[in-house]
Amino acid sequence: MAYDQRRRRSGVVVHLPDGNAPFYLLRPTGGGDDWAVRRRADLSKTDRFRFREYTITPDAEPDAEPHSYAMECAVCSEVGPFSGKAAEAHAWVPAHLRVHPEHLTYREHVTRPYRAIPGAWL
Ligand SMILES: [Zn+2]
């Protein structure tokens, strides 16, 4: 967060000056149109932030969402039912083939839960 002293409004800093765009870009906290601030002297900080490391890993906790599987026809994009068991999802393919014998290519969609594990403060 920063406060634009010339426009008397606060915003989230979404861009710092660099070689391509030599200005700060602020965005209203509730969303909306960004605005540019050219001079650092026009900004004052209103909040302080700390950064933290996170490790992203497959979620194997007991309360993790279950894996799910579904098959999609690559010809017509129809998707079979999602299931927690891959074999059940695969069983949709022969049924689809009976109705559309010329649809011979498929995609498997696998949904696996992941978890962000907080690490050290930076
Ligand atoms: Zn199809």
Residues whose N, C-alpha, C, O or C-beta is under 5 A from the ligand:
A	BS01	ZN	C73 V75 C76 H100 H103
